[in-house]
Amino acid sequence: MQGVQGRHTCGRRTAVQQRRRCCEWRQRAVRPDHQRRSLRLEDYWSKLFPELFQKTWTPLKEIKPFDPKNPPACGDQSTEGYALFYCPADDYIGFDTVGAMPSFYERGGDFAVAALLATQYGIAGESKAGEETDGEDASLRADCFAGGWTASVLLGNRGDSSSYLISPGDLDEAIGALLLFRGDDDAERQGSGYKRVQAYRNGVVNGAQAC
């Protein structure tokens, strides 16, 4: 299972403010927000996957927000300690909707969160293609695929699902999310920050075909 480990907070606020902010974000997340992000990514991968792998894309079963106090299972494995991950056994993406993702929503906004989800869609694409999903090479390729999706958003070539309007500042926030959204042990599995930025940039500049 590929993903991001570690604990994150919702910023430097009082305990009451932090709980209120996280609760507000969680309420948004379990409403259509994360569903809209996944629809954009599903649309992108439904077109890209046949081009890359000559196979039909099968939509993910679920995007699953969770409370880290009660993390979901992934097959027969525990996901405790993971903040964001793709589960090949059950074909879903899970993310911590209490601490980790609210923190990055605060810092980077909607597109930073979407970019993080896009990396896990990249892992899902590798898994559905029957390729290796663990280790640095697979993680960097997923970062590149996230960059390819970003390029598609910039070009606005995905019809109704390309509803983001992003600026250079959004790209900076996405890169910041790739660098910061990781646990203490993730660098070895995901590659250095420099490698991650280069992989993402390769996707943005050259498209997913270059990944």
TIDOSE-531320 format. One line per field, with one value per residue: x, y, z of N, C-alpha, C in turn; residue in three letters. Coordinates in Angstrom, 1 decimal, padded with zeros to 4 digits. Example, Ala and Ser with C-alpha at 12.3 -4.5 7.8 and 13.67 -1.06 7.14 Angstrom:
residues 2
nX <- [013.2; 012.8]
nY <- [-005.7; -002.2]
nZ <- [007.8; 007.1]
caX <- [012.3; 013.7]
caY <- [-004.5; -001.1]
caZ <- [007.8; 007.1]
cX <- [013.2; 012.9]
cY <- [-003.3; 000.0]
cZ <- [007.8; 007.9]
residu <- [ALA; SER]
***
This chain:
residues 211
nX <- [000.8; 000.7; 001.3; 000.9; 002.5; 002.3; 001.5; -000.5; -001.4; -004.0; -002.9; -001.6; -003.6; -006.0; -007.3; -010.0; -010.6; -009.2; -010.6; -013.1; -012.5; -011.5; -013.7; -015.5; -014.2; -014.3; -017.0; -017.5; -015.9; -017.1; -019.4; -020.1; -017.5; -015.0; -015.9; -016.4; -013.7; -012.8; -014.3; -013.3; -010.7; -011.3; -012.5; -010.3; -008.5; -010.0; -009.7; -006.9; -005.8; -006.5; -004.9; -002.3; -002.0; -003.5; -005.9; -009.2; -010.3; -011.3; -013.5; -012.5; -013.6; -014.3; -013.8; -012.6; -013.1; -011.7; -011.7; -008.7; -008.7; -010.3; -009.4; -009.9; -009.9; -007.5; -007.9; -006.6; -004.9; -003.8; -004.5; -003.6; -001.9; -001.5; -002.1; -002.9; -003.7; -003.7; -005.6; -005.0; -006.2; -008.9; -009.5; -009.7; -009.3; -008.1; -008.3; -007.2; -009.5; -009.6; -007.3; -004.9; -005.6; -007.3; -005.4; -003.8; -005.6; -006.2; -003.6; -003.0; -005.3; -008.0; -006.8; -004.3; -005.1; -006.4; -004.2; -002.7; -004.5; -004.4; -001.9; -002.3; -004.2; -002.5; -001.0; -003.1; -003.6; -001.3; -001.5; -003.9; -003.0; -001.4; 001.1; 004.1; 003.5; 004.7; 007.5; 010.2; 010.4; 007.8; 006.3; 007.4; 006.7; 003.9; 003.7; 004.6; 002.4; 000.5; 001.4; 000.9; -001.9; -002.3; -001.3; -003.3; -005.4; -004.6; -004.6; -007.3; -008.6; -010.4; -013.2; -016.3; -015.4; -013.1; -012.9; -011.3; -009.6; -006.5; -003.5; -000.1; 000.6; -001.1; 000.2; 002.6; 001.7; 000.8; 003.2; 004.4; 002.8; 003.4; 006.0; 005.8; 003.7; 004.1; 005.3; 007.7; 009.1; 008.7; 010.3; 012.2; 010.7; 009.3; 011.1; 013.4; 012.7; 013.5; 013.6; 010.8; 009.7; 010.9; 009.8; 007.0; 007.1; 008.0; 005.7; 003.9; 005.1; 005.7; 003.6; 001.5; 002.3; 005.0; 005.7]
nY <- [-001.2; 002.1; 005.4; 008.2; 008.8; 009.7; 012.3; 015.2; 018.7; 021.2; 023.7; 026.7; 027.3; 028.1; 025.5; 025.3; 026.8; 025.3; 022.8; 023.7; 024.7; 022.4; 020.8; 022.2; 022.0; 019.2; 018.7; 020.0; 018.3; 015.8; 016.3; 017.3; 018.1; 016.6; 014.7; 016.1; 016.7; 014.1; 013.3; 015.0; 013.9; 011.3; 011.6; 012.5; 010.3; 008.4; 009.0; 009.1; 006.6; 004.5; 005.5; 005.3; 002.6; 000.9; -000.1; -000.3; 002.2; 001.6; 002.9; 004.2; 002.6; 004.1; 007.3; 007.8; 009.6; 009.7; 009.4; 009.5; 008.2; 006.1; 004.4; 003.1; -000.3; -002.0; -004.3; -007.0; -005.5; -003.0; 000.5; 002.3; 005.2; 006.2; 009.0; 009.7; 007.6; 005.1; 002.2; -000.8; -003.4; -003.0; -001.0; 001.9; 005.4; 006.7; 009.3; 011.4; 013.2; 014.8; 015.9; 016.0; 016.6; 018.8; 020.7; 021.1; 022.1; 024.6; 025.8; 025.6; 025.6; 024.6; 023.5; 022.5; 020.4; 018.8; 018.2; 016.6; 014.4; 013.7; 012.5; 010.1; 009.0; 008.6; 006.4; 004.6; 004.3; 003.0; 000.6; -000.5; -001.0; -003.1; -002.7; -002.2; -000.7; 000.1; 001.7; 004.0; 004.6; 004.1; 005.9; 008.4; 008.4; 008.5; 011.1; 012.5; 011.9; 013.3; 015.8; 015.8; 015.7; 018.3; 019.8; 019.3; 020.5; 023.2; 023.6; 023.3; 021.2; 019.2; 019.4; 019.7; 018.9; 020.1; 022.3; 023.9; 027.0; 027.9; 029.4; 030.6; 030.8; 028.8; 026.5; 026.7; 026.2; 023.6; 022.2; 022.8; 021.3; 018.7; 018.6; 019.0; 017.4; 014.8; 012.0; 011.1; 008.9; 008.8; 009.8; 008.0; 006.1; 007.7; 009.3; 012.0; 015.5; 017.1; 015.3; 014.7; 017.2; 017.6; 015.4; 016.0; 018.5; 017.6; 016.2; 018.4; 020.1; 018.4; 016.6; 013.7; 011.6; 011.6; 010.4]
nZ <- [000.0; -001.0; 000.2; 002.4; 005.5; 008.9; 011.3; 011.3; 012.0; 012.4; 012.1; 013.9; 016.2; 018.8; 020.9; 020.7; 018.4; 016.6; 016.6; 015.7; 013.1; 011.9; 012.1; 010.5; 008.0; 007.7; 007.4; 005.0; 003.4; 003.4; 002.1; -001.3; -002.1; -002.1; -003.8; -006.2; -006.8; -007.3; -009.4; -011.5; -011.7; -012.3; -014.8; -016.2; -016.0; -017.3; -019.9; -020.2; -019.4; -021.3; -023.4; -022.4; -021.5; -023.0; -022.1; -020.6; -018.4; -015.1; -012.8; -009.6; -006.6; -004.4; -002.8; 000.3; 003.1; 006.4; 010.0; 011.8; 014.2; 013.8; 011.6; 008.2; 007.0; 004.8; 002.7; 004.4; 005.9; 008.3; 008.3; 010.0; 011.1; 008.5; 006.5; 003.9; 001.2; -001.3; -001.6; -002.9; -002.6; -002.0; -003.7; -003.3; -002.4; 000.6; 003.0; 005.7; 007.2; 009.4; 010.6; 008.9; 006.0; 006.4; 007.4; 005.1; 003.4; 004.6; 004.3; 001.5; 000.0; -002.2; -004.6; -003.8; -002.2; -004.1; -005.8; -004.2; -003.9; -006.6; -006.8; -005.6; -007.3; -009.4; -008.4; -008.2; -010.9; -011.8; -010.4; -011.5; -014.0; -013.6; -012.7; -010.6; -007.4; -005.1; -003.5; -004.5; -007.3; -008.3; -006.8; -007.6; -010.3; -010.0; -009.0; -011.2; -013.0; -011.6; -012.1; -014.9; -015.0; -013.9; -016.0; -017.8; -016.6; -016.7; -019.5; -019.9; -021.2; -020.7; -020.9; -019.2; -016.8; -016.2; -014.3; -012.6; -012.1; -012.3; -011.0; -011.2; -008.5; -007.4; -008.4; -007.1; -004.5; -004.8; -005.3; -002.8; -001.2; -002.0; -001.0; 001.7; 002.7; 004.2; 006.1; 008.7; 007.7; 005.0; 003.0; 002.1; 000.8; -001.1; -002.4; -002.6; -001.8; -003.9; -006.1; -006.2; -006.9; -009.4; -010.8; -010.7; -012.1; -014.6; -015.5; -015.7; -017.6; -019.8; -020.0; -019.3; -020.9; -020.8; -018.5]
caX <- [000.0; 001.4; 000.6; 001.6; 002.3; 002.6; 000.4; -000.5; -002.3; -004.7; -002.3; -001.4; -004.8; -006.4; -007.9; -011.4; -010.6; -008.8; -011.7; -014.2; -012.0; -011.4; -015.1; -016.1; -013.6; -014.8; -018.4; -017.4; -015.3; -018.1; -020.3; -019.6; -016.2; -014.1; -016.6; -016.1; -012.3; -012.6; -014.9; -012.4; -009.6; -011.9; -012.6; -008.9; -007.9; -010.8; -009.1; -005.5; -005.5; -006.4; -003.8; -001.0; -001.9; -004.4; -007.0; -010.3; -010.2; -012.4; -013.5; -012.3; -014.8; -014.7; -012.9; -013.1; -012.6; -011.8; -011.1; -007.6; -009.0; -011.0; -009.0; -010.5; -009.0; -007.2; -007.8; -006.3; -003.9; -004.2; -004.0; -003.2; -000.7; -001.5; -002.9; -003.4; -003.2; -004.5; -005.7; -005.2; -007.0; -010.3; -009.7; -010.2; -008.3; -008.5; -007.6; -007.5; -010.3; -009.7; -006.1; -004.0; -006.1; -007.7; -004.3; -003.3; -006.7; -005.9; -002.4; -002.9; -006.6; -008.6; -006.0; -003.3; -005.7; -006.6; -002.9; -002.4; -005.4; -004.0; -000.8; -002.9; -004.8; -001.4; -000.7; -004.2; -003.4; -000.2; -002.0; -004.8; -002.2; -000.6; 002.5; 004.5; 003.0; 005.5; 008.9; 010.4; 010.1; 006.4; 005.8; 007.7; 005.9; 002.6; 003.9; 004.6; 001.0; -000.3; 001.7; 000.2; -003.3; -002.3; -001.2; -004.6; -006.3; -004.1; -005.0; -008.7; -009.0; -011.3; -014.6; -017.0; -014.7; -011.9; -013.5; -010.4; -008.9; -005.3; -002.5; 001.2; 000.5; -001.6; 001.3; 003.5; 001.0; 000.8; 004.6; 004.6; 002.1; 004.3; 007.2; 005.5; 002.7; 004.8; 005.7; 009.2; 009.7; 008.2; 011.3; 012.9; 009.8; 008.8; 012.1; 013.7; 011.9; 014.0; 013.1; 009.4; 009.4; 011.3; 008.8; 005.8; 007.4; 008.1; 004.4; 003.3; 005.8; 005.7; 002.4; 001.6; 003.0; 006.5; 006.0]
caY <- [000.0; 003.3; 006.5; 009.2; 008.5; 010.9; 013.1; 016.6; 019.5; 022.2; 025.0; 027.2; 027.9; 027.6; 024.1; 025.5; 027.2; 024.2; 021.8; 024.3; 024.7; 021.0; 020.3; 022.8; 021.4; 017.8; 018.8; 020.2; 017.2; 014.7; 016.7; 017.0; 018.7; 015.6; 014.0; 016.8; 016.5; 012.7; 013.3; 015.6; 013.0; 010.1; 012.0; 012.6; 009.0; 007.6; 009.3; 008.9; 005.2; 003.7; 006.0; 004.8; 001.2; 000.2; -000.8; 000.6; 002.6; 001.2; 004.0; 003.8; 002.3; 005.1; 008.2; 007.6; 010.4; 009.0; 009.9; 008.6; 007.4; 004.9; 004.3; 002.0; -001.4; -002.1; -005.8; -007.5; -004.6; -001.8; 001.8; 003.2; 006.0; 006.8; 010.2; 009.7; 006.4; 004.3; 000.8; -001.7; -004.5; -002.6; 000.0; 003.2; 006.3; 007.2; 010.5; 011.9; 014.4; 015.5; 016.6; 016.2; 017.3; 020.2; 021.5; 021.5; 023.0; 025.9; 026.3; 025.7; 025.7; 023.4; 022.8; 021.8; 019.1; 018.1; 017.7; 015.4; 013.3; 013.3; 011.6; 008.7; 008.5; 008.0; 005.1; 003.7; 004.0; 002.0; -000.6; -001.0; -001.4; -004.3; -002.3; -002.0; 000.5; 000.4; 002.2; 005.4; 004.8; 004.2; 007.2; 009.5; 008.3; 009.0; 012.6; 012.9; 011.8; 014.4; 017.0; 015.7; 016.2; 019.7; 020.4; 019.2; 021.6; 024.5; 023.7; 023.3; 020.3; 018.1; 019.7; 020.2; 018.5; 021.0; 023.6; 024.7; 028.1; 027.9; 030.5; 030.2; 030.6; 027.4; 025.6; 026.7; 025.5; 022.1; 021.8; 022.8; 020.1; 017.5; 018.7; 019.1; 016.4; 013.5; 011.6; 011.0; 007.7; 008.8; 010.2; 006.8; 005.5; 008.6; 010.1; 013.3; 016.6; 017.6; 014.4; 014.8; 018.4; 017.3; 014.5; 016.8; 019.4; 016.8; 016.0; 019.7; 020.6; 017.4; 015.8; 012.4; 010.6; 011.6; 009.8]
caZ <- [000.0; -001.1; 000.8; 003.3; 006.9; 009.8; 011.9; 011.0; 012.8; 011.6; 012.2; 015.2; 016.7; 020.1; 020.7; 020.3; 017.0; 015.7; 016.5; 014.9; 011.8; 011.4; 011.9; 009.3; 006.8; 007.5; 006.9; 003.5; 002.7; 003.3; 001.1; -002.6; -002.4; -002.5; -004.9; -007.4; -007.2; -007.8; -010.8; -012.4; -011.8; -013.0; -016.2; -016.8; -016.1; -018.2; -021.2; -020.2; -019.2; -022.6; -024.2; -021.9; -021.2; -023.9; -021.3; -020.2; -017.0; -014.2; -011.8; -008.2; -005.9; -003.4; -002.1; 001.6; 004.2; 007.6; 011.2; 012.1; 015.4; 013.4; 010.2; 007.5; 006.7; 003.4; 002.7; 005.7; 006.5; 009.0; 007.7; 011.1; 010.8; 007.2; 006.3; 002.6; 000.6; -002.2; -001.2; -004.1; -002.3; -002.0; -004.8; -002.8; -001.8; 001.9; 003.5; 007.0; 007.1; 010.7; 010.9; 007.8; 004.9; 006.7; 007.5; 003.8; 002.8; 005.1; 003.8; 000.1; -000.7; -002.9; -005.6; -003.1; -001.8; -005.4; -006.3; -003.3; -004.4; -007.9; -006.7; -005.3; -008.5; -010.2; -007.8; -008.6; -012.4; -011.9; -009.9; -012.4; -015.1; -013.2; -012.4; -009.2; -006.8; -003.9; -003.8; -005.0; -008.7; -008.5; -006.2; -008.5; -011.5; -009.7; -008.9; -012.6; -013.4; -011.0; -012.9; -016.2; -014.7; -013.7; -017.3; -018.5; -016.0; -017.3; -020.9; -020.0; -022.3; -020.2; -020.9; -018.0; -015.5; -016.0; -013.7; -011.9; -012.7; -011.4; -011.2; -010.7; -007.0; -007.1; -008.7; -005.9; -003.4; -005.1; -005.0; -001.4; -000.6; -002.3; -000.2; 003.1; 003.2; 004.3; 007.4; 008.9; 007.0; 003.7; 002.0; 001.5; -000.2; -002.1; -003.1; -002.0; -002.2; -005.2; -007.1; -006.3; -007.6; -010.8; -011.4; -010.9; -013.2; -015.9; -015.9; -016.0; -018.8; -020.9; -020.1; -018.7; -021.8; -020.5; -017.2]
cX <- [000.9; 000.6; 001.5; 001.4; 002.6; 001.4; 000.6; -001.6; -003.0; -004.2; -002.2; -002.6; -005.1; -007.1; -009.3; -011.5; -010.2; -009.9; -012.8; -013.8; -012.0; -012.8; -015.7; -015.6; -014.2; -016.2; -018.4; -016.9; -016.3; -019.3; -019.7; -018.2; -015.2; -014.6; -016.3; -014.6; -012.1; -013.2; -014.0; -011.2; -010.1; -012.0; -011.3; -008.4; -008.7; -010.3; -007.7; -005.1; -005.5; -005.3; -002.5; -000.9; -002.8; -005.4; -008.0; -010.2; -011.5; -012.4; -013.2; -013.6; -015.3; -013.5; -013.4; -012.4; -012.7; -011.2; -010.0; -007.8; -009.8; -010.7; -009.6; -009.4; -008.7; -006.9; -007.7; -005.3; -004.5; -003.7; -003.7; -001.9; -000.6; -002.5; -003.6; -002.9; -004.2; -004.4; -006.0; -006.2; -008.5; -010.6; -010.3; -009.1; -008.9; -007.7; -008.1; -008.2; -010.4; -008.5; -005.3; -004.5; -006.6; -006.6; -003.8; -004.4; -006.5; -004.7; -002.5; -004.2; -007.0; -007.6; -004.8; -003.8; -005.9; -005.3; -002.5; -003.2; -004.9; -002.8; -001.3; -003.6; -003.7; -001.0; -001.8; -004.0; -002.4; -000.7; -003.0; -004.2; -001.4; 000.8; 002.8; 004.0; 003.8; 006.9; 008.9; 010.0; 008.6; 005.8; 006.1; 007.0; 004.4; 002.6; 003.9; 003.2; 000.2; 000.1; 001.1; -001.2; -003.3; -002.1; -002.5; -005.5; -005.9; -004.6; -006.6; -009.3; -009.8; -012.7; -015.1; -016.3; -013.5; -012.4; -012.5; -009.8; -007.7; -004.3; -001.2; 001.3; 000.0; -000.6; 002.3; 003.0; 001.0; 002.2; 004.9; 004.0; 002.9; 005.5; 006.9; 004.6; 003.4; 005.2; 007.2; 009.8; 009.3; 009.3; 012.0; 012.0; 009.4; 009.9; 012.3; 012.8; 012.2; 013.5; 011.6; 009.0; 009.7; 010.3; 007.5; 006.0; 007.4; 006.7; 003.7; 003.8; 005.5; 004.5; 002.6; 002.3; 004.5; 006.8; 006.3]
cY <- [001.2; 004.5; 007.3; 008.9; 009.8; 011.6; 014.6; 017.4; 020.5; 023.6; 025.5; 028.0; 027.5; 026.2; 024.3; 025.8; 026.1; 023.2; 022.4; 024.3; 023.3; 020.5; 020.9; 022.2; 020.0; 017.8; 019.1; 019.0; 016.0; 015.0; 016.6; 017.4; 017.6; 014.8; 014.7; 016.7; 015.1; 012.6; 013.9; 014.6; 011.7; 010.4; 012.0; 011.2; 008.1; 007.8; 008.9; 007.4; 004.4; 004.2; 005.4; 003.3; 000.3; -000.7; 000.2; 000.9; 002.2; 002.2; 003.4; 003.5; 003.4; 006.0; 008.3; 008.5; 009.6; 009.8; 009.0; 007.8; 006.1; 004.7; 003.0; 000.9; -001.4; -003.6; -006.3; -006.7; -003.5; -000.6; 002.8; 003.9; 006.6; 008.0; 010.3; 008.4; 005.9; 002.8; -000.1; -002.8; -004.2; -001.4; 001.3; 004.1; 006.8; 008.4; 010.9; 013.2; 015.2; 016.4; 017.0; 017.0; 018.7; 021.2; 022.0; 022.3; 024.4; 026.5; 026.6; 025.8; 024.4; 022.7; 022.1; 020.4; 018.2; 017.5; 016.5; 014.2; 012.8; 012.3; 010.2; 008.1; 007.9; 006.6; 004.1; 003.3; 002.9; 000.6; -001.3; -001.5; -002.6; -004.0; -002.2; -000.7; 000.9; 000.9; 003.5; 005.6; 005.0; 005.5; 008.4; 009.5; 008.8; 010.6; 013.2; 012.9; 012.9; 015.7; 017.0; 016.1; 017.7; 020.4; 020.4; 020.3; 023.0; 024.7; 023.7; 022.3; 019.1; 018.5; 020.2; 019.9; 019.4; 022.4; 024.4; 025.8; 028.3; 029.0; 029.9; 030.0; 029.2; 026.4; 025.5; 026.0; 024.0; 021.5; 021.8; 021.7; 018.9; 017.5; 018.5; 017.9; 015.0; 013.3; 011.4; 009.9; 007.7; 009.1; 009.1; 006.2; 006.4; 009.3; 011.4; 014.4; 017.1; 016.6; 014.5; 016.1; 018.2; 016.4; 015.2; 017.8; 018.8; 016.6; 017.3; 020.1; 019.7; 016.5; 014.4; 011.3; 010.5; 010.9; 008.3]
cZ <- [000.0; -000.5; 001.7; 004.7; 007.7; 010.3; 011.6; 011.8; 011.9; 011.8; 013.7; 015.7; 018.1; 019.8; 020.2; 018.8; 016.1; 015.5; 015.6; 013.4; 011.1; 011.1; 010.7; 008.0; 006.6; 007.0; 005.4; 002.8; 002.5; 002.4; -000.3; -003.0; -002.9; -003.7; -006.2; -007.8; -007.8; -009.2; -011.8; -012.7; -012.6; -014.5; -016.9; -017.0; -017.1; -019.7; -021.3; -020.2; -020.4; -023.4; -023.8; -021.9; -022.1; -023.2; -021.0; -018.7; -016.2; -013.0; -010.4; -007.5; -004.9; -003.1; -000.6; 002.7; 005.5; 008.8; 011.6; 013.4; 015.0; 011.9; 009.5; 007.3; 005.2; 003.2; 004.1; 006.4; 007.2; 008.2; 008.8; 010.8; 009.5; 007.1; 004.9; 001.9; -000.4; -001.7; -002.4; -003.8; -002.4; -003.0; -004.3; -002.4; -000.5; 002.3; 004.8; 006.9; 008.4; 010.9; 009.6; 006.6; 005.2; 006.8; 006.1; 003.1; 003.3; 004.5; 002.3; -000.7; -001.4; -003.8; -004.9; -002.7; -003.0; -005.9; -005.5; -003.7; -005.7; -007.9; -006.4; -006.5; -009.4; -009.7; -008.3; -010.1; -012.5; -011.4; -010.9; -013.7; -014.9; -013.0; -010.9; -008.6; -005.6; -004.4; -004.4; -006.4; -009.0; -008.0; -007.1; -009.8; -011.2; -009.5; -010.3; -013.2; -012.9; -011.7; -014.3; -016.1; -014.6; -015.1; -018.0; -017.9; -016.6; -018.7; -021.0; -021.0; -021.8; -020.1; -019.6; -016.7; -015.3; -015.5; -012.9; -012.7; -011.8; -011.9; -010.9; -009.2; -006.6; -007.4; -007.6; -004.7; -003.6; -004.8; -003.5; -000.7; -000.8; -001.3; 001.3; 003.6; 003.1; 005.7; 007.5; 008.0; 005.5; 002.6; 001.3; 000.5; -001.3; -002.9; -002.4; -002.5; -003.6; -006.3; -007.3; -007.1; -009.1; -011.5; -011.7; -012.1; -014.5; -016.4; -016.4; -017.4; -020.0; -021.0; -019.5; -019.6; -021.5; -019.2; -017.4]
residu <- [MET; GLN; GLY; VAL; GLN; GLY; ARG; HIS; THR; CYS; GLY; ARG; ARG; THR; ALA; VAL; GLN; GLN; ARG; ARG; ARG; CYS; CYS; GLU; TRP; ARG; GLN; ARG; ALA; VAL; ARG; PRO; ASP; HIS; GLN; ARG; ARG; SER; LEU; ARG; LEU; GLU; ASP; TYR; TRP; SER; LYS; LEU; PHE; PRO; GLU; LEU; PHE; GLN; LYS; THR; TRP; THR; PRO; LEU; LYS; GLU; ILE; LYS; PRO; PHE; ASP; PRO; LYS; ASN; PRO; PRO; ALA; CYS; GLY; ASP; GLN; SER; THR; GLU; GLY; TYR; ALA; LEU; PHE; TYR; CYS; PRO; ALA; ASP; ASP; TYR; ILE; GLY; PHE; ASP; THR; VAL; GLY; ALA; MET; PRO; SER; PHE; TYR; GLU; ARG; GLY; GLY; ASP; PHE; ALA; VAL; ALA; ALA; LEU; LEU; ALA; THR; GLN; TYR; GLY; ILE; ALA; GLY; GLU; SER; LYS; ALA; GLY; GLU; GLU; THR; ASP; GLY; GLU; ASP; ALA; SER; LEU; ARG; ALA; ASP; CYS; PHE; ALA; GLY; GLY; TRP; THR; ALA; SER; VAL; LEU; LEU; GLY; ASN; ARG; GLY; ASP; SER; SER; SER; TYR; LEU; ILE; SER; PRO; GLY; ASP; LEU; ASP; GLU; ALA; ILE; GLY; ALA; LEU; LEU; LEU; PHE; ARG; GLY; ASP; ASP; ASP; ALA; GLU; ARG; GLN; GLY; SER; GLY; TYR; LYS; ARG; VAL; GLN; ALA; TYR; ARG; ASN; GLY; VAL; VAL; ASN; GLY; ALA; GLN; ALA; CYS]
***
